[in-house]
C-alpha cells in the first residue's frame, strides 16, 4: 500500500511549499496528493510532476495523508525524497 511507503520512507517533506520546492530542485522521488485538497493547489503540482516525470499517487483524504506523514493535522501533499 502506498501509505506504507510514506511511513517507511527515509526522508519526506510535507506541505505544499516544501513539496513544490523539492520538485523544482529535482530532489523528489515521488509525490502524494490528497484527493480532497483544493484543486487550485494540486493542479500546478500535478503539472510540475508531469514535466519532471515524477510519479504522482493519490490518497483519499488530507487526514489520511497527514497521519501517514506522522503529523497531527491533515496534509494536502508530501514528497518522498531521493536518498
Beta strands, then each sheet from edge to edge (+ up, - down):
strand 1: 12-14
strand 2: 28-34
strand 3: 55-59
strand 4: 77-81
sheet 1: 1+ 4- 2+ 3+
end
